[in-house]
Amino acid sequence: MFAPIAYFAEAAGVLQGWEALAAVFVLSMLFGLFPDVDTNSKAQDIFLGTAFIVDVILVATGHIQAAAYLGLIAMLPIVAHHRGWTHTKWAMFVVPLPILLVPYLYNPAMLPVSMVYYGAAVIGYFSHLLLDGMITKHIRVKG
């Protein structure tokens, strides 16, 4: 795990259980895949498959508004071209922002936990942009 996030998590007393660590790992991986959901790829299959399952659960439990928002968000990358807005530096910070803001709006005491999850999402996103050469031209994994 990225050292500043680990330090903050320890100082805030969060990420004590394996479930929280698993959530950090999954968030990092999903947001590492997110920039490529605008193409017909394995990343798109994983992202949209996960969104579909979560959407079905939200509808089945009566959270229709949340399901509608998730469906709208899941469609956004499809209306863009590859290496468009999903491959920008600002998207790396903006796309995961609901992970930080939504829990805080409902319970400000959740800020330390949501900051850790937000940080994990940003780091996952950053890793994708870094390996695609979007952060620095000196590092690029050709695919």
Disulfide bonds with the S-S distance in Angstrom:
none
